[in-house]
Amino acid sequence: MFGRLRKIDIAIVFGTAIAATQSVVQKEDVKKVNKKTLTERRKK
Protein backbone atom coordinates (compact mmCIF):
# COMPACT_ATOMS: atom_id res chain seq x y z
CA MET A 1 0.00 0.00 0.00
CA PHE A 2 2.71 2.48 1.02
CA GLY A 3 4.88 1.58 -1.98
CA ARG A 4 1.98 2.20 -4.35
CA LEU A 5 1.31 5.59 -2.75
CA ARG A 6 4.99 6.50 -3.09
CA LYS A 7 4.85 5.68 -6.82
CA ILE A 8 1.78 7.90 -7.28
CA ASP A 9 3.54 10.76 -5.44
CA ILE A 10 6.61 10.39 -7.69
CA ALA A 11 4.38 10.37 -10.78
CA ILE A 12 2.62 13.56 -9.63
CA VAL A 13 5.95 15.29 -8.92
CA PHE A 14 7.34 14.30 -12.31
CA GLY A 15 4.11 15.31 -14.04
CA THR A 16 4.10 18.76 -12.45
CA ALA A 17 7.82 19.22 -13.20
CA ILE A 18 7.31 18.28 -16.86
CA ALA A 19 4.26 20.56 -17.11
CA ALA A 20 6.23 23.45 -15.58
CA THR A 21 9.15 23.01 -17.98
CA GLN A 22 6.75 22.77 -20.93
CA SER A 23 4.98 26.00 -19.94
CA VAL A 24 8.37 27.76 -19.62
CA VAL A 25 9.42 26.46 -23.05
CA GLN A 26 6.10 27.62 -24.53
CA LYS A 27 6.62 31.12 -23.08
CA GLU A 28 10.13 31.25 -24.59
CA ASP A 29 8.75 30.12 -27.96
CA VAL A 30 6.07 32.83 -27.80
CA LYS A 31 8.77 35.44 -27.08
CA LYS A 32 10.78 34.26 -30.10
CA VAL A 33 7.70 34.34 -32.34
CA ASN A 34 6.81 37.84 -31.11
CA LYS A 35 10.36 39.04 -31.89
CA LYS A 36 10.14 37.53 -35.38
CA THR A 37 6.81 39.23 -36.11
CA LEU A 38 8.16 42.55 -34.80
CA THR A 39 11.22 42.40 -37.08
CA GLU A 40 9.05 41.41 -40.04
CA ARG A 41 6.71 44.36 -39.39
CA ARG A 42 9.68 46.76 -39.21
CA LYS A 43 10.97 45.51 -42.59
CA LYS A 44 7.60 46.38 -44.16
N, C-alpha and C positions, 0 to 999 in steps of 0.2 A: 504493500500500500504506500509506504513512505517513498520507496524507490520510484514508483509510478508518478507520485506527486512531484518529486524532484525533476523528473524528465519533463513534465508539463511546465514547471517553472523555467527550466533551461530553454524550452521551446519558446515561451513567451518572451524571455529576455532577448533571445536571438531574433525573434520576429520584430520586436520593437527596435532593436539596433539596426536591423536591415531596413526597416521602414524609415528610420531617422536618416540613415545615410542616403537612401533613395530620394527623400524630400530635399536634402541638401544638394544632391547632384542635380535634381530638377531645377532648383533655384539658380544654380550656377549656369545651367543650360539656358534658362530664361534670360539671364543677364547677357550671355553671349549673343543670343538671338536679338535682344534689344539693341546691343551695340551694332550688330550687323545692319539692322534696319535703319538705325540712325545714320550710319556712314553711307548707306545707299541713298537715303533721303538727301543728304548733303550733296552727293554727287549730282543729283537731279537739280 
